C-alpha cells in the first residue's frame, strides 16, 4: 500500500509534522497511533502500515506498541468511550456498582458498543485519580465522585448529543476522534480551560507548605 493510496496529502503532512518533533523518528510511534485513531476511530491496518513505512519500521514493531497500550483500540469504539475504574479504591467507593448499573442501562458489557455507535464501555484498572473516587472517564476526560445515577445521566446526555462537561479540564466534552487528535499532540485550544487540579489533589501539598512554614 502506497502512502498516497492510504491517507490524504494533508494527513501525511500532519504525520510529518509529528515525526519532526522527535530526534529519533521511532519515538513518534505513539502520537502517530493516536493520530490514526483521530482519523479512523481505531488503529487500522492501513494506519499500522503507513506508520511503519514513515518510520522505516516493520509492521510488527508498530503493532507491538499498539497492542501493548490499552488506549489504542484494534476495533471501532463509540463516539463517547466510557471507562469505569474498578480498581481497589474506586471499587470500594462504588465503581463496581457504577459499572453494573450503566452496563444494564445501556444493554452492553465491557468492550462493546451501543447499536447507534454512540457509547462504548470499558473497565479501567486505574484512572490515576484515587482522590476523587469513584472516577469515570469519557474519551479520557475526568468525571469525579460519580454514582450509578450520575453516570447513567452522563451516557444519556452524550447519546442525545448534549454531553455533560467534565468535572475537571475543558468546559465541553469532545468526541473520541477529537480527543485522539489532542493525544497526538494537536492543540484543540482548550488546554487552559476548567479546573486542572482540585482540592483533594492539592491537599498533601498544602500540608507540606504549612509544615515548611512552621
N, C-alpha and C positions, 0 to 999 in steps of 0.2 A: 504494500500500500504506500503510495507516494504521499508526501505531506499535502500536496495540492488537492489530492482526492479526499483527504481526511477533514481538515479544518479550513476555515476561511483564511484569507491573507491577513485580515485584521487579527484573528485569533492566534495565528502563528506569530505575528508581530508582538502580541502581548506575551506569548511564551518566551520570545527572545528577550523581552524587557525583564522578565522574571529571572531568566538564566543569567543575564548580565549583572545581577546584583551579587553574585557569588564568585569568589576567587576560583573555586573549583566547581565546574558545571554540575557535577553529580549531586551537589548539595541542593540543587533546585528540584530534586525529585518530589519532595513533599508538597511544596507550594504548587508545583505543576499538577500533581494529582488533585489538589483542591480545585485548581482552575478547570481541569477536565470535568469535575463534578458540577462546577458552576455552569457548564455548557450542556452536558448530557444528563446531569442529575445523579450520576453514579460513575464509577470507574469502568469505562467501556474498553473493549478490546482495541478499538481504534485509538483511544487515549493512551493505553499502555504502549502500543506500537509507535505512536508519534513521540511520546516522551523518550522511549528507548532510542529512537533514531536521532532525536535532537541532542541527546546527551551521550551518544556513542556507547550505549549500554545494551545488554541483552534484555529481551522482554522478561526473562526470568528474574533479573535483578530488580526491575521495576515492579514486577508482580510480588516479589518478596516483601517489598515495602508496603504495597497497597493491601496485602493480606495480613500484615502484622498489626497495623493500627486500626482500631475499630471505627475511627472517624471516616475511614474510606469504605464505601459500600460497593459490593460487587453486583448488586441488583438495585433497581429503582426503589426509592423511598418516597414518602409522602411530601407534599409541598411544605408541610409542617411536621418535622420529625421530633417526636416526643420521647425524651429519655428520662426514665424514672429511676432515681437512685434507690437501690435496695441493699446497699452495703450496711454494715452493722448499725451505725448510729441512725441513719435515715430509716432503716427498717424498724428499729426500736421506736422511733418517733412517729411512725405511721407510713413509711414508704411501701411496705407490702400491701397495706390496706388501700393505699392510693392506686397501686398497680392493679390490684384485683378489681377495684371499682371502675377504673377507666377502661380496662380490658373488657369488662362486661358491658359497659356503656357503649363502647364502640363496636363490640362484636368481633374484636380481633385479639390475637395474642402477640407475644414478642416477635419481632422481625416480620410482622405482617402489616399490610396497608389497607385502609378502608377502600371500598369499591369505587368511591369517587376520586381516589388518588390524593385526597387532601391530608390525611393523617396516617403516620406510621408510628409504631410503638417499639420501644427498646428498653430492656433492663440495663441500667448503668451500674458498674461496680462502684464508682465514686465520682461525684461531680466536683470534688475538691471545695466543698462549701459546707462543711460539717457544722459550722457556727450558725447556719440558717436552716438546719434540718427540720423537716424533710424537704429536700430540694428536687425540683423538676427542671429539666432544660428543654427548650424548644428551639431547634436549629442552633443549639449551643448558647442560647441566651438564658439567663437565670430567672427562675420563678421560685422565690424563697418561702419558707414556712407554709407549705401547701397542705391542703386537706383533700379528701376524696371529692367533696362537692366543688371546691375551687378548681380542681384540675378538670373535672367534667365541664365546668363552665368555660374553662380555658380552651379545651378542644372544640367545644361547640362554637365559640366565638371565631376560632380560626376557620372552621368549616363554613361558616356564614360570611367569610370574607372580612371580618372585623376583629382580627386577633388582638387580644389584650396586650398592653405594653409590658415588657419585662419589669420585674421589681428592681433590678439594677441594670445599668447600661443604657442603651439607646431608648428613646421615647416611643419607638414603634418596633414591632417585630417584623423582621424581613423574612423572605422565603428561604427555603433550603438552598436554592441555587444562588440567591443573592448573598447569603452569608458564606457560602463556599467561596465566592469571589473575594470576600473580605479575608478569609483564612489563607487565600492565595497571595495576599498582600496588596490587594487593590482597595483603595480607600472608598468608603461609602459616605464620607463626610459626617459620620455620626460618632466618631471616637470620643468626643468631649461631652456627649450628652449623658444625662442621667447620673445617678449615684454610682460612683466607682468602687467605694469601699464603705460598707455600713458600720454602725456602731459595734456589733459583735466582733467584726474582723479587726477592729482597731482597739479593742478593749485591753489586750495584752500590751500593746504599745503605750497606751495611756498610763497603765500601771508602771511600766518601766520608766517613763518620763517623770512620773510623780516621785518614784523612789530615787531617781537620779538627782532630783532637786531637794531631797531631804538630807 
